[in-house]
Amino acid sequence: MDHGTTLTQFIIEEQRRIPGATGDFTSLLNDILTACKKIACAVNRGGLIGILGSADTENVQGETQKKLDIISNDVMINSLEWTGHLAGMASEEMDDPLSIPAMYPKGKYLILFDPLDGSSSIDVNVSVGTIFSILRCPEGVKEPKVEDFLQPGTQQVCAGYAIYGPTTMLVMTSGHGVNGFTLDRSIGEFILTHSDMKIPADTQEFAINMSNQRFWDVPIKRYVDECIEGKEGPRKKDFNMRWVASMVAEVHRILTRGGIFMYPLDSKLKAKGQTGKLRLMYEANPMSFIVEQAGGASSTGTARIMDLQPNDLHQRVPVVLGSKVEVEKVVAYHQEADKKAVA
Ligand code: P6P
């Protein structure tokens, strides 16, 4: 019985098209898949084995960690540190990068990850996910420091996410388009089910946390108001709204049927001295790589996210990503507002 193309087969066939590929990257990706399968298993068993709820600890973000945040982080570390393909790891759940223990060989890649994004919703059974970004370790660096991780998103070798929902999927890009794979639990393999995913340039669906409306800057207010005005307004079409409070779920919906996702910098975040809500290195950059490779766009509102030069491992940025025409409209509204402010 033909189960279809496995992710492993897909990666190896992609590797064959890359001159000089050694197979290290393929092997690393396979280890990441294994980690995601283990996390999927833990997430799916949740309440059955008493691992829902808070761990009563805080992460570097000052956020209360869920038990599954810690479990997922440990799974990523234990599945990857021994492989010999990594020079270092960084995680939303760890203040500093993790060095590869001396007993293991070091490799040429760096991985950054959010082990369980959207975990604030895990107790109410909403789709959550693991987001990862792979960079090359700078030549000759054996013990990578924070600055070795602080590379612009354009330097990513690969980006992907696993989404633990009604089905477990893995969606990834290594710069040659975006492909989605669904976990076939009967054989324990991710099977190619969504080839060459593309985001429609136009959309009628926006995603934003409307409870922050009173804190938004003018360009975001203008864009959302026009969506809400619908046919009677300047957009001359009605819009729908979604908000899952799980970035992986939002991005997956946009990859599947289009849309725009916005988490802008607003006066509430500014008052807390924040530069945004979402983290650049292991949320915005990997998701931006995927979205751009699927024909979409990803901006802070004033700059392409993947062009940003990071200055901190846990740096936060405003995010406007999805259908290209809509992202460009939001960017245009920022430019108009800036011109008015200068005039
Ligand atoms: P809010 C989840 O905690 C997250 O980092 C993203 O996955 C999600 O889009 C956002 O925060 C949700 O934020 O304000 O709705 O809690």
Residues whose N, C-alpha, C, O or C-beta is under 5 A from the ligand:
A	BS01	P6P	D117 G118 S120 N209 A245 S246 M247 V248
